[in-house]
Amino acid sequence: MGSELPGATGAPAFTPDPARGRVFTVARAVRSTDVTPAGRLRLDALARYLQDAAEDDLADAGAAESYGWLLRRVALAIRGYPGYGEPVRLRTYCSAIGPRWAERTTTLTGPGGDLMQATAVWAAVGRADGRPAPLAVAFHRVYGESAGDRQVSARLSLPGPPGSLPGRPWPLRAADFDTARHVNNSVHWAAVEDVLAGLGWLPARADLDYNRPILPGQQPQLVTSQAGDQVRAWLLSGSQRLASAQLARQAPGPC
């Protein structure tokens, strides 16, 4: 069964599905390869679910594109974690658009209701040169209605590490690299799972910025900092920041 978050005050607010426009839904089950020894869905497995749903949506829509997509940032709002063997459904749609990037919102639902919602910003990049590419007319035709007039920025906002913090090596494996020839975005969440393994709680909010692609030959260091019910983590290559994560035990209160 899915587990609720112990100790969190109030469930995080989820953005509702759009009243109009394309919403794509896919079903799957939580497998043994997706969970911790305690049976909880891992965040790196969730990241794979999100990417699979996005790719399935593009394929189903017949959106033949001359560019690829590079993930810039993800924000997770979490009410609970599905467990091993549970059937889940993912609803995904384009929730905002920028000149060369778009926001995708995906909600994971278990038998008892909505559990997780991810808001991700993807940048369109040329397949040949990796440079930012303007969104095609076909993209706006398929996804513009669900996005409405909502605009989104691709800017990253998570801070870097404060001063010099000790880190530990976080070795890369050949299996971490994908067709883009850099580390797949789900692997960064595996580093987050390493951080979670040392905590006594699970986050109700998790944010991750992809600062730079992690390339073959790099030797990242995993650096962490904790203050109360919030943990920050970074993957660094020398002085370069590769990724930044922020985990909060409680959902943010109303503004």
C-alpha positions in Angstrom: 0.0 0.0 0.0 1.1 3.6 -0.5 2.4 5.3 2.6 1.5 8.7 3.8 4.2 11.0 5.1 4.6 10.8 8.8 5.0 14.2 10.6 4.1 16.4 7.7 1.6 19.2 8.4 -1.1 19.2 5.8 -1.0 17.7 2.3 0.7 19.8 -0.4 -1.5 21.5 -2.9 -1.6 19.9 -6.4 -2.4 21.8 -9.6 -5.6 20.5 -11.1 -5.7 19.1 -14.6 -6.6 21.7 -17.3 -10.2 22.1 -18.2 -9.3 22.0 -21.9 -6.4 20.5 -24.0 -4.5 17.3 -24.2 -4.0 15.2 -21.0 -2.2 11.9 -21.6 -2.7 9.0 -19.2 -0.6 5.9 -18.8 -0.9 3.0 -16.3 1.8 0.8 -14.8 2.6 -1.1 -11.6 5.4 -0.5 -9.1 7.9 -3.3 -9.7 10.5 -4.8 -7.4 13.3 -3.0 -9.3 11.6 0.4 -8.4 11.5 0.2 -4.6 13.7 0.4 -1.5 14.2 -2.7 0.7 11.2 -1.4 2.7 9.1 -1.4 -0.5 8.8 2.4 -1.1 9.0 3.7 -4.6 12.4 5.3 -5.1 12.7 8.8 -6.5 15.0 7.7 -9.3 12.4 5.2 -10.4 9.7 7.9 -10.3 12.0 10.0 -12.6 12.0 7.1 -15.1 8.2 6.9 -14.8 8.0 10.7 -15.6 10.3 10.4 -18.6 8.5 7.3 -20.0 5.2 9.1 -19.7 6.5 12.1 -21.5 8.0 10.0 -24.3 4.8 8.0 -24.6 2.8 11.2 -24.8 4.9 12.6 -27.6 4.7 9.3 -29.5 1.0 9.0 -29.1 0.5 12.6 -30.3 2.5 11.9 -33.4 4.7 14.9 -32.6 7.6 14.4 -34.9 10.2 16.9 -33.8 13.6 18.0 -35.2 14.9 18.7 -31.7 15.5 16.8 -28.4 14.6 17.8 -24.9 17.0 18.6 -22.0 15.6 18.6 -18.5 16.3 21.9 -16.6 14.5 21.5 -13.3 11.9 19.4 -11.5 9.8 20.2 -8.5 8.0 17.3 -6.7 5.0 17.8 -4.3 4.5 14.5 -2.4 1.5 13.4 -0.3 2.6 9.8 -0.1 4.8 7.1 -1.7 3.3 4.1 -3.6 4.6 0.7 -2.6 5.7 -2.5 -4.3 3.0 -4.1 -6.4 0.6 -1.1 -6.4 -1.0 -0.1 -9.7 -0.5 3.5 -10.5 -1.5 5.9 -13.2 0.3 9.0 -14.5 -1.6 11.9 -16.0 0.7 14.3 -17.9 0.1 17.5 -19.8 1.9 20.7 -21.0 1.2 23.3 -18.3 3.2 26.3 -19.6 5.3 27.4 -22.6 8.4 29.5 -23.1 10.2 30.5 -26.3 12.5 27.5 -26.3 11.2 25.4 -23.5 8.0 24.0 -22.0 6.7 23.0 -18.6 5.2 19.5 -18.1 3.0 18.6 -15.1 2.6 15.0 -14.2 0.4 13.6 -11.4 0.9 10.0 -10.1 -2.2 8.4 -8.7 -2.5 5.3 -6.6 -5.6 3.3 -5.6 -6.4 5.8 -2.9 -5.9 9.0 -4.9 -3.2 11.4 -6.0 0.1 10.8 -4.3 2.8 12.8 -6.2 2.9 15.7 -8.6 6.0 16.7 -10.7 6.4 20.0 -12.4 9.3 19.8 -14.9 10.8 22.3 -17.3 12.3 20.9 -20.5 14.4 22.9 -22.9 14.2 22.1 -26.7 17.7 21.6 -28.1 18.9 20.8 -31.6 19.9 17.2 -32.1 23.0 18.1 -34.1 24.5 20.9 -32.0 22.7 20.8 -28.7 21.8 24.5 -28.9 18.4 25.9 -27.7 15.8 25.6 -30.5 12.5 27.4 -30.9 9.4 25.3 -30.3 7.8 24.2 -33.6 4.3 25.2 -34.8 3.3 21.6 -34.5 4.2 21.6 -30.8 1.9 24.6 -30.1 -0.9 23.0 -32.1 -0.8 19.8 -30.0 0.1 21.3 -26.5 -0.8 25.0 -26.7 -4.5 24.5 -25.5 -3.6 22.8 -22.2 -0.8 25.4 -21.5 -3.2 28.3 -22.2 -1.5 31.7 -21.8 0.8 30.5 -19.0 4.5 31.4 -19.6 7.4 29.7 -17.9 11.1 30.6 -17.4 13.9 28.1 -17.7 15.9 29.9 -15.0 17.4 27.8 -12.2 17.0 29.0 -8.6 18.5 26.6 -6.1 21.6 28.0 -4.3 25.1 26.5 -4.4 26.8 25.0 -1.4 27.8 27.5 1.4 31.5 27.7 1.5 33.7 24.6 1.5 31.8 21.5 2.6 33.2 18.0 2.7 32.0 15.7 0.1 32.4 12.1 -0.9 33.0 10.5 -4.3 29.9 9.5 -6.3 31.2 7.2 -9.0 29.5 7.0 -12.4 28.7 3.7 -14.2 28.5 3.0 -17.9 24.8 2.2 -17.4 24.2 5.8 -16.2 24.6 7.3 -19.7 21.9 7.6 -22.3 21.6 8.4 -26.0 22.3 12.1 -25.3 25.8 10.9 -24.2 25.5 12.3 -20.7 24.0 11.0 -17.5 20.3 10.3 -17.7 18.2 12.7 -15.5 16.9 9.8 -13.3 20.5 9.1 -12.1 20.6 12.4 -10.2 17.7 11.2 -8.1 19.7 8.1 -7.3 22.1 10.5 -5.6 19.1 12.0 -3.7 18.2 8.5 -2.6 21.7 8.1 -1.1 21.0 11.2 0.9 17.6 10.0 2.0 19.1 6.7 3.2 20.8 8.6 6.0 17.7 10.5 7.2 14.9 9.5 9.5 12.2 11.1 7.3 10.9 11.4 3.8 10.4 14.7 1.9 7.0 16.2 1.1 8.8 18.5 -1.3 11.8 17.8 -3.4 13.4 20.2 -6.0 16.2 19.4 -8.4 18.1 21.7 -10.7 20.2 20.3 -13.6 23.0 22.8 -13.7 25.2 21.1 -16.2 25.2 17.8 -18.1 27.3 15.1 -16.4 29.7 13.8 -19.0 31.9 10.7 -19.3 35.2 11.0 -17.5 33.9 13.3 -14.8 34.3 12.3 -11.1 31.4 13.9 -9.2 31.5 14.6 -5.5 28.2 14.4 -3.4 28.0 17.2 -0.9 25.2 17.7 1.6 24.0 20.2 4.2 21.2 19.8 6.7 19.3 22.4 8.8 16.3 21.1 10.7 13.7 19.6 8.4 15.5 20.7 5.2 18.4 19.1 3.4 20.3 20.4 0.5 22.6 18.3 -1.7 24.9 19.0 -4.7 26.8 17.0 -7.3 30.1 18.9 -8.0 32.9 18.4 -10.4 35.7 20.4 -9.0 34.3 23.9 -8.6 31.5 23.3 -11.2 28.0 22.6 -9.9 26.4 19.7 -11.9 23.2 19.4 -10.0 21.4 20.9 -6.9 18.7 19.4 -4.8 16.6 20.6 -1.9 14.4 18.3 0.2 11.9 19.5 2.8 10.1 17.3 5.3 7.0 19.5 5.4 5.0 20.9 2.6 5.2 24.8 2.4 2.4 26.6 4.1 -0.1 28.9 2.3 1.4 32.1 1.0 
